[in-house]
Amino acid sequence: LGWYSYQPSRSVAIVSRYPIMDTYGPTHNHAGAGARIMLNDEPRQEIVAWSVYLSSRPYAPLQACLEGAETEDILAGQARNQLRDISSILAALAAHVSDADKTPVFLAGDLNTPSHLDWSPAAAELHCGYAVPYPVTQKIEAAGLTDAYRQVSPDPVADPANTWSPIYETYVY
């Protein structure tokens, strides 16, 4: 197709029909990589896009719904794995976020965690009775990024954001 690409590891890649002007990463655990992409030359229009794939284990929905894990254990697992991955990514893109009013920043990929905005107390019935303040998405929000889905659909009960596979009682984790 004549497109542009950047793949610094097996875990993450960016493919763009627009020219890639600069690349960033990979970050800790090869969990993230970014690129500055030029959408238009005259007038100059660029974006910064990050592709992420955080550690997949432990996987919090399975811990909650299949194992009946305590919330503290779920959070501890995230602190050991996914939180380290996202911390490295957010450190690498911090300068871009501070300049996002000129050059928009996009973070997309597989976080391997639900959002604290979805697993809220109001929506606990939708999530095996759990309300979990997931630190990965809290950290992303604190870094200045906005959850685009929750911006458009703010009610996690009326508009659930269930992006993980269904839970089967026979599933082997």
TORMAR-941317 format. One record per residue: residue in three letters; x, y, z of N, C-alpha, C, CB in turn; residue number from 1. Coordinates in steps of 0.001 Angstrom, whole numbers. Glycine has a CB too. Example, Ala and Ser with C-alpha at 12.3 -4.5 7.8 and 13.67 -1.06 7.14 Angstrom:
! residues 2
NODE type    n_c1    n_c2    n_c3   ca_c1   ca_c2   ca_c3    c_c1    c_c2    c_c3   cb_c1   cb_c2   cb_c3 seq
NODE  Ala   13190   -5690    7800   12300   -4500    7800   13200   -3300    7800   11308   -4473    9046   1
NODE  Ser   12850   -2250    7080   13670   -1060    7140   12900      30    7870   14084    -598    5725   2
END
This chain:
! residues 173
NODE type    n_c1    n_c2    n_c3   ca_c1   ca_c2   ca_c3    c_c1    c_c2    c_c3   cb_c1   cb_c2   cb_c3 seq
NODE  Leu     806   -1206       0       0       0       0     847    1266       0    -916       0    1190   1
NODE  Gly    2129    1122     246    2989    2291     328    2845    3051    1633    2703    3205    -811   2
NODE  Trp    2343    2382    2663    2159    3013    3957    3457    3004    4751    1053    2312    4739   3
NODE  Tyr    3437    3636    5898    4589    3765    6774    4363    2897    8006    4829    5250    7171   4
NODE  Ser    5462    2423    8587    5303    1591    9774    6500    1735   10700    5115     127    9382   5
NODE  Tyr    6240    1394   11946    7277    1362   12984    6931     213   13909    7377    2733   13773   6
NODE  Gln    7821    -774   14002    7609   -1921   14880    8922   -2249   15588    7083   -3156   14078   7
NODE  Pro    9129   -1647   16771   10381   -1856   17486   10445   -3166   18273   10607    -720   18414   8
NODE  Ser    9303   -3860   18383    9278   -5133   19101    8126   -5973   18562    9136   -4913   20643   9
NODE  Arg    8027   -7196   19042    6925   -8055   18599    5597   -7623   19203    7209   -9508   18964  10
NODE  Ser    5634   -6853   20267    4418   -6517   21011    3635   -5334   20456    4772   -6233   22420  11
NODE  Val    4317   -4357   19900    3648   -3130   19481    4129   -2690   18106    3885   -2017   20501  12
NODE  Ala    3228   -2007   17394    3565   -1475   16074    2628    -324   15757    3476   -2577   14978  13
NODE  Ile    3075     514   14861    2246    1601   14342    2310    1516   12827    2725    3017   14867  14
NODE  Val    1141    1516   12209    1032    1522   10749     240    2766   10391     341     201   10190  15
NODE  Ser     747    3541    9453     116    4811    9112     139    5048    7611     809    5961    9835  16
NODE  Arg    -944    5565    7094    -933    5967    5691    -224    7307    5520   -2365    6049    5144  17
NODE  Tyr      35    7977    6653     725    9265    6646    2175    9081    7081       7   10276    7569  18
NODE  Pro    3070    9962    6638    4496    9814    6960    4785    9856    8464    5288   10905    6269  19
NODE  Ile    5637    8943    8895    6136    8929   10270    7385    9797   10305    6439    7461   10770  20
NODE  Met    7328   10849   11120    8406   11829   11170    9448   11514   12236    7836   13195   11415  21
NODE  Asp    9025   10856   13320    9930   10523   14412    9327    9340   15158   10163   11750   15371  22
NODE  Thr   10175    8594   15857    9686    7436   16611   10203    7496   18046   10122    6111   15931  23
NODE  Tyr    9461    6821   18945    9785    6821   20367    9618    5412   20920    8891    7826   21141  24
NODE  Gly   10545    5022   21766   10437    3710   22400   11325    2699   21711    8997    3226   22390  25
NODE  Pro   11219    1469   22091   10195     905   22960   10459    1222   24431   10114    -598   22761  26
NODE  Thr    9405    1104   25223    9478    1382   26648    9705      84   27423    8192    2086   27131  27
NODE  His    9662     188   28758    9849    -956   29648    9022   -2151   29184    9472    -581   31086  28
NODE  Asn    9643   -3318   29163    8965   -4554   28816    8442   -4547   27374    7823   -4796   29779  29
NODE  His    8949   -3645   26560    8504   -3488   25167    7000   -3260   25089    8886   -4722   24340  30
NODE  Ala    6450   -2597   26097    5006   -2416   26208    4462   -1242   25408    4640   -2240   27633  31
NODE  Gly    5318    -348   24958    4815     809   24230    5820    1368   23254    4408    1876   25186  32
NODE  Ala    5284    1975   22202    6095    2666   21207    5251    3779   20608    6608    1685   20100  33
NODE  Gly    5907    4861   20249    5177    6007   19718    5776    6522   18439    5133    7109   20726  34
NODE  Ala    5005    7371   17773    5466    7981   16532    4814    9347   16356    5155    7070   15322  35
NODE  Arg    5588   10258   15794    5049   11556   15371    4684   11383   13904    6093   12759   15594  36
NODE  Ile    3438   11665   13583    2918   11415   12242    2447   12736   11637    1758   10373   12275  37
NODE  Met    2870   12996   10402    2473   14227    9718    1221   13961    8881    3630   14765    8823  38
NODE  Leu     122   14596    9255   -1128   14437    8526   -1221   15362    7321   -2292   14685    9446  39
NODE  Asn    -583   16521    7448    -654   17519    6388     605   18375    6448   -1937   18399    6522  40
NODE  Asp    1110   18737    5290    2327   19548    5244    2015   21043    5244    3146   19193    4010  41
NODE  Glu     988   21443    4553     659   22859    4426    -826   23069    4635    1087   23401    3055  42
NODE  Pro   -1310   23574    5751    -533   23912    6927     -95   22641    7661   -1344   24825    7862  43
NODE  Arg     994   22750    8362    1574   21606    9068     605   21101   10140    2934   21990    9706  44
NODE  Gln     278   19817   10055    -594   19176   11025      22   17845   11398   -2036   18993   10468  45
NODE  Glu     303   17670   12693     905   16429   13171     127   15900   14369    2387   16646   13543  46
NODE  Ile     312   14600   14613    -195   13962   15820     925   13103   16390   -1481   13107   15527  47
NODE  Val     794   12753   17655    1672   11766   18275     785   10589   18649    2441   12353   19537  48
NODE  Ala    1135    9412   18164     353    8208   18430    1217    7190   19158    -204    7608   17116  49
NODE  Trp     634    6587   20194    1317    5543   20946     535    4245   20858    1506    5960   22413  50
NODE  Ser    1237    3183   20557     677    1834   20537    1158    1132   21798    1097    1042   19237  51
NODE  Val     219     515   22530     587    -126   23793      44   -1546   23881      78     696   24969  52
NODE  Tyr     806   -2365   24552     373   -3717   24902     989   -4027   26257     799   -4786   23804  53
NODE  Leu     182   -3836   27310     673   -4058   28664     667   -5543   28999    -173   -3281   29679  54
NODE  Ser    1427   -5900   30015    1486   -7291   30478      78   -7848   30637    2260   -7395   31817  55
NODE  Ser     -97   -9079   30223   -1444   -9652   30245   -1772  -10425   31518   -1617  -10555   29073  56
NODE  Arg    -791  -10643   32367   -1051  -11400   33597    -502  -10658   34795    -434  -12807   33519  57
NODE  Pro   -1170  -10699   35891   -2478  -11304   36077   -3550  -10459   35395   -2790  -11468   37573  58
NODE  Tyr   -4614  -11123   34971   -5711  -10446   34288   -6849  -10238   35280   -6194  -11261   33048  59
NODE  Ala   -7054   -9012   35660   -7949   -8657   36757   -9383   -9186   36626   -7992   -7185   36877  60
NODE  Pro  -10035   -9108   35470  -11407   -9634   35405  -11478  -11125   35736  -11989   -9394   34019  61
NODE  Leu  -10486  -11882   35321  -10473  -13308   35648  -10189  -13521   37128   -9429  -14046   34799  62
NODE  Gln   -9291  -12723   37690   -9039  -12816   39127  -10319  -12553   39913   -7940  -11824   39550  63
NODE  Ala  -11068  -11548   39476  -12291  -11185   40183  -13387  -12217   39959  -12771   -9809   39739  64
NODE  Cys  -13706  -12470   38718  -14904  -13251   38409  -14715  -14764   38476  -15383  -12890   37055  65
NODE  Leu  -13518  -15252   38280  -13292  -16693   38356  -12671  -17128   39674  -12412  -17130   37221  66
NODE  Glu  -11760  -16303   40186  -11034  -16697   41387  -11611  -16084   42660   -9587  -16309   41254  67
NODE  Gly  -12448  -15058   42519  -12993  -14388   43695  -11928  -13685   44507  -13715  -15374   44563  68
NODE  Ala  -10896  -13178   43831   -9772  -12531   44511  -10217  -11286   45267   -8684  -12164   43505  69
NODE  Glu   -9490  -10983   46321   -9715   -9747   47068   -9249   -8573   46205   -8962   -9770   48447  70
NODE  Thr   -9923   -7447   46344   -9552   -6256   45575   -8092   -5892   45801  -10451   -5073   45950  71
NODE  Glu   -7596   -6032   47029   -6197   -5708   47338   -5240   -6592   46527   -5926   -5878   48853  72
NODE  Asp   -5591   -7855   46333   -4746   -8767   45547   -4759   -8391   44071   -5216  -10221   45722  73
NODE  Ile   -5914   -7979   43589   -6018   -7534   42195   -5136   -6307   41982   -7497   -7215   41821  74
NODE  Leu   -5214   -5356   42891   -4413   -4138   42782   -2921   -4433   42917   -4842   -3130   43844  75
NODE  Ala   -2563   -5376   43764   -1150   -5742   43926    -599   -6348   42637    -978   -6735   45098  76
NODE  Gly   -1388   -7182   41978    -972   -7753   40698    -758   -6681   39649   -1999   -8752   40208  77
NODE  Gln   -1638   -5703   39618   -1478   -4599   38673    -220   -3784   38981   -2715   -3691   38702  78
NODE  Ala      44   -3566   40255    1230   -2797   40645    2516   -3490   40194    1252   -2589   42165  79
NODE  Arg    2528   -4822   40245    3725   -5576   39839    3922   -5608   38331    3642   -6992   40359  80
NODE  Asn    2867   -5463   37558    2974   -5698   36125    2488   -4533   35266    2207   -6921   35769  81
NODE  Gln    1192   -4427   35068     667   -3417   34155    1029   -1988   34571    -831   -3550   34063  82
NODE  Leu    1061   -1732   35865    1376    -379   36327    2823      -3   35997    1135    -264   37839  83
NODE  Arg    3727    -940   36077    5122    -663   35685    5209    -341   34194    6036   -1871   36022  84
NODE  Asp    4469   -1120   33391    4478    -887   31939    3952     504   31608    3634   -1954   31215  85
NODE  Ile    2779     859   32148    2178    2150   31794    2987    3302   32360     737    2228   32299  86
NODE  Ser    3628    3123   33497    4455    4199   34066    5590    4551   33122    5019    3788   35442  87
NODE  Ser    6201    3558   32533    7286    3779   31578    6772    4504   30324    7940    2434   31190  88
NODE  Ile    5619    4086   29858    5027    4715   28672    4671    6168   28955    3774    3941   28215  89
NODE  Leu    4025    6412   30082    3613    7781   30406    4814    8695   30619    2732    7786   31654  90
NODE  Ala    5894    8173   31153    7110    8979   31300    7659    9358   29926    8182    8211   32116  91
NODE  Ala    7593    8413   28992    8114    8668   27653    7251    9651   26860    8228    7367   26893  92
NODE  Leu    5962    9707   27142    5105   10606   26365    4707   11870   27115    3869    9879   25941  93
NODE  Ala    5235   12079   28299    4865   13239   29123    5101   14565   28405    5650   13223   30424  94
NODE  Ala    6223   14715   27746    6504   15969   27044    5508   16211   25919    7925   15957   26486  95
NODE  His    5045   15134   25298    4063   15270   24218    2700   15687   24770    3936   13948   23436  96
NODE  Val    2326   15139   25923    1035   15488   26528    1030   16964   26915     748   14599   27773  97
NODE  Ser    2154   17473   27396    2202   18887   27782    2097   19808   26569    3492   19182   28545  98
NODE  Asp    2323   19273   25369    2229   20054   24137    1009   19641   23304    3511   19892   23311  99
NODE  Ala      71   18906   23924   -1059   18331   23190   -2020   19365   22612   -1816   17414   24088 100
NODE  Asp   -1996   20599   23124   -2864   21616   22534   -2404   21968   21119   -2888   22877   23414 101
NODE  Lys   -1136   21731   20799    -606   21979   19450    -555   20693   18627     798   22601   19534 102
NODE  Thr    -143   19612   19276      -6   18322   18593    -773   17283   19407    1511   17910   18425 103
NODE  Pro   -1959   16890   18948   -2764   15922   19693   -2028   14608   19934   -4054   15650   18956 104
NODE  Val   -2315   13998   21089   -1681   12746   21487   -2759   11667   21614    -895   12916   22830 105
NODE  Phe   -2472   10499   21039   -3385    9364   21106   -2659    8176   21718   -3938    9007   19701 106
NODE  Leu   -3308    7513   22655   -2796    6301   23289   -3816    5212   22995   -2564    6491   24852 107
NODE  Ala   -3392    4171   22302   -4327    3112   21919   -3628    1768   22000   -4886    3350   20493 108
NODE  Gly   -4425     740   22199   -3861    -594   22220   -4550   -1453   23254   -2376    -540   22490 109
NODE  Asp   -3798   -2362   23821   -4344   -3318   24774   -3731   -3050   26143   -4075   -4782   24319 110
NODE  Leu   -4536   -2472   27029   -4061   -2176   28377   -4077   -3403   29272   -4901   -1084   28996 111
NODE  Asn   -4795   -4438   28867   -4945   -5645   29675   -5417   -5325   31087   -3632   -6407   29731 112
NODE  Thr   -6290   -4359   31173   -6934   -3988   32427   -8223   -3259   32118   -6002   -3113   33302 113
NODE  Pro   -9244   -3453   32942  -10429   -2611   32812  -10108   -1193   33293  -11618   -3206   33615 114
NODE  Ser  -11079    -333   33168  -10938    1046   33618  -11611    1265   34963  -11518    1999   32586 115
NODE  His  -11011    2122   35758  -11649    2529   37013  -12959    3259   36735  -10702    3428   37837 116
NODE  Leu  -13088    3831   35550  -14318    4525   35182  -15456    3548   34887  -14073    5416   33972 117
NODE  Asp  -15109    2311   34543  -16112    1288   34233  -16449     431   35445  -15622     401   33102 118
NODE  Trp  -15441      22   36211  -15657    -845   37378  -15909      20   38607  -14436   -1788   37612 119
NODE  Ser  -16851     916   38477  -17200    1848   39549  -18229    1213   40479  -17743    3176   38966 120
NODE  Pro  -18453    1792   41654  -19481    1252   42553  -20857    1161   41890  -19577    2113   43801 121
NODE  Ala  -21197    2141   41074  -22504    2131   40412  -22650     966   39432  -22724    3445   39680 122
NODE  Ala  -21537     513   38870  -21570    -543   37856  -21103   -1895   38396  -20710    -146   36674 123
NODE  Ala  -20939   -2014   39701  -20401   -3253   40289  -21220   -4481   39900  -20354   -3134   41810 124
NODE  Glu  -22521   -4347   39816  -23375   -5485   39453  -23007   -6045   38073  -24857   -5065   39471 125
NODE  Leu  -22477   -5205   37196  -22070   -5636   35851  -20728   -6361   35858  -21995   -4435   34918 126
NODE  His  -20010   -6294   36980  -18643   -6818   37062  -18486   -7757   38253  -17633   -5666   37165 127
NODE  Cys  -19350   -8744   38314  -19262   -9791   39340  -19301   -9225   40758  -17987  -10595   39151 128
NODE  Gly  -19914   -8060   40915  -20037   -7446   42233  -18841   -6609   42646  -20258   -8498   43245 129
NODE  Tyr  -17875   -6421   41754  -16651   -5689   42098  -16705   -4239   41639  -15439   -6374   41483 130
NODE  Ala  -16152   -3376   42462  -15823   -1998   42112  -14329   -1885   42400  -16698    -917   42935 131
NODE  Val  -13535   -1661   41361  -12075   -1675   41519  -11492    -357   41011  -11444   -2882   40757 132
NODE  Pro  -10723     329   41845  -10074    1574   41415   -8774    1274   40655   -9781    2481   42639 133
NODE  Tyr   -8922     753   39458   -7749     305   38688   -6695    1397   38542   -8181    -165   37308 134
NODE  Pro   -5480    1135   39007   -4444    2161   39022   -3899    2526   37639   -3320    1707   39883 135
NODE  Val   -3951    1611   36694   -3414    1901   35357   -4199    3035   34712   -3459     639   34458 136
NODE  Thr   -5514    2901   34702   -6322    3947   34057   -6363    5226   34889   -7746    3443   33817 137
NODE  Gln   -6250    5090   36209   -6155    6297   37037   -4873    7065   36701   -6187    5930   38547 138
NODE  Lys   -3794    6330   36503   -2510    6963   36191   -2550    7627   34810   -1371    5924   36248 139
NODE  Ile   -3209    6990   33870   -3352    7574   32530   -4140    8880   32623   -4059    6577   31561 140
NODE  Glu   -5219    8851   33367   -6041   10047   33553   -5242   11147   34261   -7313    9705   34360 141
NODE  Ala   -4498   10786   35291   -3693   11765   36034   -2598   12378   35158   -3063   11106   37266 142
NODE  Ala   -2176   11639   34129   -1136   12141   33224   -1690   13158   32229    -491   10980   32469 143
NODE  Gly   -3017   13345   32239   -3603   14357   31361   -4308   13812   30134   -2552   15285   30925 144
NODE  Leu   -4438   12496   30043   -5131   11903   28909   -6597   11659   29272   -4446   10584   28476 145
NODE  Thr   -7463   11666   28286   -8895   11510   28487   -9370   10218   27844   -9662   12713   27913 146
NODE  Asp  -10195    9476   28558  -10821    8276   28010  -11888    8739   27021  -11438    7364   29149 147
NODE  Ala  -11637    8545   25729  -12529    9057   24691  -13927    8447   24793  -11941    8779   23312 148
NODE  Tyr  -14010    7153   25091  -15320    6517   25193  -16114    7088   26352  -15171    5010   25354 149
NODE  Arg  -15480    7226   27507  -16179    7768   28672  -16482    9256   28514  -15353    7541   29929 150
NODE  Gln  -15755    9943   27674  -16057   11350   27390  -17381   11454   26645  -14919   12005   26565 151
NODE  Val  -17599   10540   25706  -18821   10536   24905  -19963    9824   25639  -18563    9864   23549 152
NODE  Ser  -19631    8767   26376  -20617    7950   27088  -20230    7873   28560  -20717    6521   26468 153
NODE  Pro  -20570    8888   29338  -20077    8971   30723  -20704    7997   31720  -20291   10338   31220 154
NODE  Asp  -21808    7359   31381  -22496    6494   32336  -22113    5029   32123  -24017    6666   32213 155
NODE  Pro  -21322    4437   33043  -20870    3058   32861  -21973    2010   33030  -19771    2769   33829 156
NODE  Val  -23099    2407   33576  -24223    1467   33703  -25045    1467   32415  -25122    1837   34921 157
NODE  Ala  -25367    2645   31918  -26154    2757   30688  -25354    2337   29460  -26653    4185   30512 158
NODE  Asp  -24067    2620   29464  -23195    2317   28328  -21938    1598   28808  -22819    3608   27566 159
NODE  Pro  -22063     317   29152  -20881    -413   29637  -19792    -468   28557  -21274   -1849   30072 160
NODE  Ala  -18579    -485   29005  -17440    -577   28089  -16757   -1924   28285  -16434     593   28320 161
NODE  Asn  -17506   -2970   28098  -16964   -4315   28289  -16152   -4724   27070  -18097   -5333   28550 162
NODE  Thr  -14863   -4511   27154  -13997   -4815   26020  -13234   -6118   26203  -13025   -3686   25798 163
NODE  Trp  -13439   -6795   27302  -12750   -8060   27539  -13701   -9207   27266  -12205   -8136   28984 164
NODE  Ser  -13110  -10352   26987  -13907  -11511   26602  -14827  -11963   27733  -12996  -12657   26184 165
NODE  Pro  -15921  -12638   27375  -16841  -13132   28404  -16138  -14121   29334  -18070  -13798   27754 166
NODE  Ile  -16651  -14228   30507  -16113  -15155   31491  -16898  -16464   31414  -16176  -14548   32925 167
NODE  Tyr  -16192  -17550   31231  -16802  -18869   31236  -16317  -19605   32470  -16465  -19660   29936 168
NODE  Glu  -17217  -20237   33168  -16826  -20932   34398  -15868  -22070   34130  -18047  -21460   35113 169
NODE  Thr  -15821  -22558   32913  -14921  -23651   32568  -13579  -23149   32036  -15574  -24552   31543 170
NODE  Tyr  -13398  -21841   31957  -12163  -21271   31436  -10984  -21637   32338  -12287  -19741   31308 171
NODE  Val   -9887  -22050   31739   -8685  -22390   32501   -7711  -21225   32348   -8041  -23754   32008 172
NODE  Tyr   -7341  -20642   33461   -6453  -19462   33462   -5046  -19874   33782   -6929  -18404   34470 173
END
